[in-house]
Amino acid sequence: MARQLRRSGTGAGAVAAPPARRSLMRPTLRPELMQQGRGIGQFLSEVRSELRKVVWPTRRGGAKLTALVVGISVAIGVMLGVVDFTFSELFRLLLQR
C-alpha cells in the first residue's frame, strides 16, 4: 500500500493535484462526414467494396433458407387462421344466444 501511495504522490504530506478540467469545446464526432465534395461515386465504390467482403450463401443453401422462411410463414399463417376461425365461431355462438 505504501508503494502505491508513493507512486501516486499522495503519500504522507503530499498534496493531490486538482482534477484536470475538460475542454469546453465539443469535438466533431466524424469530421470526414462534414467535408463537402464526397460524391455518389465514392459512396457506390465503398458499397461495392463492402459487398465483396460479404460471405454469400451457396445456391443450394440460399434455396434451403428460402424454403425455410416460406414454410415458417405458411405455418404461422395457418395457425393465425385457425385462431381467427376459432374466435369467430366462439363470438358467433355467444351472440346467437
Backbone hydrogen bonds in HBPLUS format (Angstrom, degrees):
<---DONOR---> <-ACCEPTOR-->    atom                        ^
c    i                          cat <-CA-CA->   ^        H-A-AA   ^      H-
h    n   atom  resd res      DA  || num        DHA   H-A  angle D-A-AA Bond
n    s   type  num  typ     dist DA aas  dist angle  dist       angle   num
A0005-LEU N   A0001-MET O   3.04 MM   4  6.36 154.7  2.11 148.7 155.8     1
A0006-ARG N   A0002-ALA O   2.93 MM   4  6.19 152.4  2.01 146.9 154.3     2
A0007-ARG N   A0003-ARG O   2.92 MM   4  6.14 156.5  1.98 148.1 154.5     3
A0008-SER N   A0004-GLN O   2.98 MM   4  6.13 160.9  2.01 148.8 153.6     4
A0009-GLY N   A0005-LEU O   3.01 MM   4  5.98 122.6  2.35 134.2 147.8     5
A0010-THR N   A0005-LEU O   3.14 MM   5  5.32 133.6  2.37 149.9 155.4     6
A0014-ALA N   A0011-GLY O   3.22 MM   3  5.52 163.9  2.25 120.8 125.3     7
A0033-LEU N   A0030-ARG O   3.00 MM   3  5.68 150.4  2.09 119.1 127.0     8
A0034-MET N   A0031-PRO O   3.01 MM   3  5.18 143.6  2.15 102.7 113.6     9
A0043-PHE N   A0039-GLY O   3.31 MM   4  6.63 158.5  2.36 142.2 148.3    10
A0044-LEU N   A0040-ILE O   2.88 MM   4  6.11 163.0  1.91 152.2 156.1    11
A0045-SER N   A0041-GLY O   2.99 MM   4  6.21 152.7  2.06 144.0 151.6    12
A0046-GLU N   A0042-GLN O   2.97 MM   4  6.18 152.2  2.05 147.0 154.2    13
A0047-VAL N   A0043-PHE O   2.91 MM   4  6.21 152.1  1.99 149.0 157.3    14
A0048-ARG N   A0044-LEU O   2.93 MM   4  6.11 159.0  1.98 145.8 151.3    15
A0049-SER N   A0045-SER O   2.99 MM   4  6.21 155.6  2.05 142.4 148.8    16
A0050-GLU N   A0046-GLU O   2.99 MM   4  6.20 150.8  2.08 143.8 151.4    17
A0051-LEU N   A0047-VAL O   2.90 MM   4  6.15 154.3  1.97 150.2 157.5    18
A0052-ARG N   A0048-ARG O   3.09 MM   4  6.35 135.7  2.30 141.3 152.2    19
A0053-LYS N   A0050-GLU O   3.05 MM   3  5.30 142.2  2.19 102.7 113.5    20
A0054-VAL N   A0051-LEU O   3.32 MM   3  5.30 151.6  2.41  97.9 105.9    21
A0062-GLY N   A0058-THR O   2.79 MM   4  5.97 160.5  1.82 154.5 160.0    22
A0063-ALA N   A0059-ARG O   2.96 MM   4  6.12 152.3  2.03 142.6 150.0    23
A0064-LYS N   A0060-ARG O   2.97 MM   4  6.24 154.1  2.04 146.1 153.2    24
A0065-LEU N   A0061-GLY O   2.96 MM   4  6.19 162.1  1.99 149.3 154.0    25
A0066-THR N   A0062-GLY O   2.91 MM   4  6.06 154.1  1.98 143.9 151.5    26
A0067-ALA N   A0063-ALA O   2.92 MM   4  6.11 161.1  1.96 147.4 152.4    27
A0068-LEU N   A0064-LYS O   2.90 MM   4  6.14 150.3  1.99 144.9 153.7    28
A0069-VAL N   A0065-LEU O   2.97 MM   4  6.24 159.1  2.02 148.3 152.9    29
A0070-VAL N   A0066-THR O   2.95 MM   4  6.20 164.7  1.97 154.1 158.3    30
A0071-GLY N   A0067-ALA O   2.84 MM   4  5.95 161.1  1.87 146.8 152.7    31
A0072-ILE N   A0068-LEU O   2.93 MM   4  6.11 164.4  1.95 151.9 155.8    32
A0073-SER N   A0069-VAL O   2.95 MM   4  6.07 156.4  2.01 145.0 152.1    33
A0074-VAL N   A0070-VAL O   2.93 MM   4  6.15 158.1  1.97 151.3 156.8    34
A0075-ALA N   A0071-GLY O   2.94 MM   4  6.14 161.9  1.97 148.8 154.1    35
A0076-ILE N   A0072-ILE O   2.92 MM   4  6.10 163.8  1.95 151.7 155.6    36
A0077-GLY N   A0073-SER O   2.91 MM   4  6.05 153.8  1.98 142.5 150.6    37
A0078-VAL N   A0074-VAL O   2.86 MM   4  6.13 155.3  1.92 152.1 158.2    38
A0079-MET N   A0075-ALA O   2.95 MM   4  6.21 163.4  1.98 149.4 154.1    39
A0080-LEU N   A0076-ILE O   2.89 MM   4  6.09 162.7  1.92 151.2 155.8    40
A0081-GLY N   A0077-GLY O   2.89 MM   4  6.06 148.3  1.99 141.1 150.6    41
A0082-VAL N   A0078-VAL O   2.89 MM   4  6.20 154.1  1.96 152.4 158.7    42
A0083-VAL N   A0079-MET O   2.99 MM   4  6.26 162.9  2.02 151.5 156.0    43
A0084-ASP N   A0080-LEU O   2.86 MM   4  6.00 159.8  1.90 146.3 152.3    44
A0085-PHE N   A0081-GLY O   2.86 MM   4  6.03 162.5  1.89 148.2 153.2    45
A0086-THR N   A0082-VAL O   2.87 MM   4  6.02 159.1  1.91 148.6 154.7    46
A0087-PHE N   A0083-VAL O   2.97 MM   4  6.21 167.7  1.99 153.4 155.9    47
A0088-SER N   A0084-ASP O   2.88 MM   4  6.03 155.5  1.94 148.2 155.9    48
A0089-GLU N   A0085-PHE O   2.92 MM   4  6.12 164.6  1.95 151.9 155.2    49
A0090-LEU N   A0086-THR O   2.90 MM   4  6.07 156.2  1.96 147.3 154.9    50
A0091-PHE N   A0087-PHE O   2.92 MM   4  6.06 168.9  1.93 152.1 154.1    51
A0092-ARG N   A0088-SER O   2.91 MM   4  6.06 150.4  2.00 143.6 152.8    52
A0093-LEU N   A0089-GLU O   2.92 MM   4  6.12 155.6  1.98 148.2 153.6    53
A0094-LEU N   A0090-LEU O   2.99 MM   4  6.24 154.6  2.05 146.6 154.1    54
A0095-LEU N   A0091-PHE O   2.92 MM   4  6.02 150.1  2.01 145.3 152.4    55
A0096-GLN N   A0092-ARG O   3.16 MM   4  6.23 132.7  2.40 137.8 148.4    56
